[in-house]
Amino acid sequence: MPTMLDVSDDVRAEIGDEEADRLLAGETAPGAYDCTSCRTPGDPERDPTSTVLFVGEETAVLAFAHADCLPSRVVPVSEEQLRGAVQTITGETPPASAEELGGSPRQAVLGVTCGQIAVGDDLYPALVIEPTAPIARPGSDDPEDVFLELLGEQGFQKVADPGRMPEELPGWSVLMVDGELHSILQPGLVGAPSAPWWQAHRPLALTDEWRATAKDRHTVLVYAAPVGTIGRQPREDLLRVALEKAALEGSLVAAALPLSGT
């Protein structure tokens, strides 16, 4: 049965006309899929669907997304991230669960604020992560918020001064696709590829200034604070004030993560 698939010219050029035509005819299209962007189900016979080709140094993986979430395109990624994408796409390693984030499902909602932070005389793209509720340790009945403690165990460092460059965190990265923020990736277990630590339900739009700085620096500064510490600040100067206040209170951690994607 014909599908509602879209195969862009750049994807067709990579996979070849024959495979592209077989996909469009429904011969090799999936009966159902989990959208590679929002992770909700899709059906290429009923839903407008994009073919998304993730291309690494040695490997390429074809995935599927709702057309409203992501256009059909080729996405260059590192080989390590591609191995992680394979497991996520096939369902072997789902995106981070509430328990993996450190709490019950109602506690696992992480708010993300995008902005630019001055480090010395240089601007860097930044993401500020703040949960909507306290984060408890998995399996614990203790209501104490251990969000920063859990991040410290992952390698995030306490921030004394937001004006100083945070340390790099090996194995972590920020994935941007087609100019939109998709996920923050963390290392897998020993011997396993990276997997999403945070993943946008739908791609997060970024300002032209943020994207330009990110492409120039190839590094994103990721700050995190407990619920109620930063809030949604309407301007970057107010965001900086909130970060400085959190740092003085010892309630801010950060890491410098490489940017991947386009």
C-alpha positions in Angstrom: 0.0 0.0 0.0 1.4 3.5 -0.8 2.6 5.5 2.2 2.5 9.1 3.3 6.3 9.1 3.4 8.4 12.0 2.4 11.9 11.2 1.1 14.0 14.4 0.6 16.4 14.8 -2.3 19.4 14.5 0.1 18.1 11.3 1.7 17.3 9.9 -1.8 20.9 10.7 -2.9 22.3 8.7 0.1 20.0 5.7 -0.1 19.6 5.5 -3.9 16.5 5.8 -6.1 15.6 2.2 -5.9 15.4 2.1 -2.1 13.6 5.4 -2.0 11.0 4.2 -4.5 10.5 1.0 -2.5 9.9 3.1 0.6 7.4 5.3 -1.1 5.6 2.3 -2.4 5.3 0.8 1.0 7.5 -2.2 0.2 10.1 -1.5 2.9 8.3 1.1 5.0 7.6 0.2 8.6 4.0 -0.7 9.5 4.4 1.5 12.6 7.2 3.5 14.2 8.2 5.6 17.2 8.9 9.1 16.0 12.7 9.7 16.3 11.9 13.2 17.5 9.0 13.1 20.0 9.1 9.3 20.6 5.3 8.9 20.1 3.8 6.3 17.7 3.3 6.9 14.0 1.9 5.1 11.1 3.2 5.9 7.6 0.0 4.8 6.0 -2.1 7.3 8.0 0.4 10.0 9.2 2.5 12.3 7.1 6.0 10.8 7.8 9.5 12.0 7.2 12.5 9.7 6.5 15.5 10.9 8.5 18.9 9.5 7.7 21.5 9.6 10.5 25.0 9.4 9.0 28.1 8.7 11.0 31.7 8.2 10.0 31.2 4.6 9.0 27.5 3.9 9.5 24.1 5.2 8.4 20.7 4.6 10.0 17.3 5.4 8.5 14.7 6.5 11.0 11.2 7.9 10.8 9.5 11.0 12.2 6.2 12.8 12.1 6.4 15.4 9.4 5.2 18.0 11.9 8.2 17.1 14.1 11.0 16.9 11.6 11.4 17.3 7.9 13.0 14.6 5.8 16.8 15.2 5.8 20.3 13.8 6.4 21.6 14.4 9.9 25.4 14.1 10.4 26.3 12.7 13.8 29.2 11.1 15.5 29.6 7.3 15.2 29.1 6.9 19.0 25.9 8.9 18.9 24.7 6.9 15.9 25.1 3.7 17.9 23.0 5.2 20.6 20.4 6.3 18.0 20.2 2.7 16.7 19.3 1.4 20.1 16.8 4.2 20.7 15.2 3.8 17.3 14.9 0.0 17.7 13.5 0.3 21.2 16.3 -1.6 22.8 17.3 1.5 24.9 14.4 3.9 25.4 14.9 7.5 26.3 15.7 8.1 30.0 12.8 7.2 32.2 11.5 9.1 35.2 13.3 6.6 37.5 16.6 7.1 35.6 16.2 10.8 36.0 15.8 10.2 39.7 12.2 10.2 40.7 8.6 9.3 40.0 6.9 10.2 36.7 5.5 13.4 38.0 9.0 14.5 39.2 10.8 13.8 35.9 9.8 16.9 34.0 12.8 19.0 33.2 12.3 22.6 32.1 14.9 24.0 29.7 15.8 27.6 29.2 18.1 28.7 26.3 20.3 31.8 26.5 23.8 33.1 26.0 26.3 33.4 28.8 29.4 35.6 28.9 32.5 33.9 30.0 35.2 36.5 30.2 34.9 38.5 27.0 33.3 35.6 25.0 29.7 34.6 24.6 28.7 30.9 24.8 25.3 29.3 24.1 23.8 28.0 27.3 21.0 25.7 28.5 19.6 26.0 32.0 17.9 22.8 33.3 15.4 23.1 36.2 12.9 20.4 37.3 9.3 21.3 37.8 9.3 19.3 41.1 11.8 17.9 43.6 13.8 14.9 42.3 14.1 11.9 44.6 16.6 9.1 44.4 15.2 6.0 42.6 13.6 3.5 44.9 13.8 5.9 47.9 10.8 7.0 50.0 12.8 10.0 51.2 11.3 13.2 49.9 14.6 15.1 49.9 15.5 16.7 46.6 18.8 15.1 45.4 18.8 16.5 41.8 22.2 18.2 42.2 23.6 15.2 44.1 22.6 12.9 41.2 24.2 15.3 38.7 27.3 15.5 40.8 27.6 11.7 40.5 27.5 12.1 36.7 30.4 14.6 36.8 28.6 18.0 36.9 30.6 20.4 39.0 29.4 23.0 41.5 29.5 26.6 40.1 31.1 29.3 42.2 31.1 31.9 39.5 29.0 31.7 36.2 31.6 34.0 34.7 34.1 31.1 34.6 34.2 28.3 32.1 32.8 25.0 33.5 34.7 21.8 33.0 34.1 19.6 30.0 32.1 16.4 30.7 33.4 13.4 28.7 30.8 11.4 26.8 28.0 13.9 27.1 26.8 16.2 24.2 24.0 18.4 23.0 22.2 17.4 19.8 20.9 20.1 17.5 19.1 19.0 14.3 18.1 21.5 11.5 18.7 24.4 13.9 16.5 23.0 16.7 17.4 21.5 20.0 16.6 17.8 20.2 18.4 16.2 23.2 21.2 16.1 25.7 23.0 12.8 25.4 24.8 11.0 28.3 27.2 8.0 28.2 25.6 4.6 28.4 26.6 1.9 30.9 30.0 0.4 30.5 30.4 -0.8 26.9 27.1 0.8 25.8 26.6 3.8 23.5 25.3 7.1 24.6 21.6 7.6 25.2 19.2 10.6 25.8 19.4 12.1 29.3 16.9 14.8 28.3 14.9 14.7 25.0 12.5 17.3 23.7 8.9 16.1 23.3 9.0 18.3 20.2 12.2 20.0 18.8 12.9 23.2 20.7 13.2 26.3 18.5 16.4 28.3 19.0 17.1 32.0 18.3 19.4 32.9 15.4 21.9 34.3 17.8 22.0 31.1 19.9 22.5 29.0 16.8 25.2 31.3 15.4 27.1 31.3 18.7 26.7 27.5 19.0 28.1 26.9 15.6 31.0 29.2 16.3 31.9 27.7 19.7 30.9 24.1 19.1 30.3 24.0 22.8 27.2 24.4 24.9 27.3 25.4 28.6 24.7 23.4 30.5 23.7 24.6 34.0 21.3 22.8 36.3 19.6 23.9 39.5 16.9 22.5 41.8 13.2 23.4 41.4 12.3 27.0 42.2 15.9 28.2 41.9 16.1 29.9 38.5 12.6 30.2 37.1 11.6 31.3 33.6 13.5 34.5 33.0 12.3 36.7 30.1 15.7 38.3 29.5 19.3 37.1 29.4 20.5 39.7 31.9 17.8 38.5 34.4 18.9 34.9 33.7 22.5 35.8 34.5 21.4 37.4 37.8 19.4 34.2 38.7 22.4 32.0 37.9 24.8 34.2 40.0 22.3 34.1 42.9 22.1 30.2 42.6 25.9 30.0 42.5 26.2 32.0 45.7 23.7 29.7 47.4 25.6 26.6 46.3 22.6 25.5 44.2 24.1 25.5 40.7 26.1 22.9 38.8 27.4 23.0 35.2 29.4 21.3 32.5 30.7 22.2 29.0 29.3 19.8 26.4 30.2 19.5 22.8 27.6 20.4 20.2 26.7 17.8 17.5 24.4 17.9 14.6 23.5 21.0 12.5 
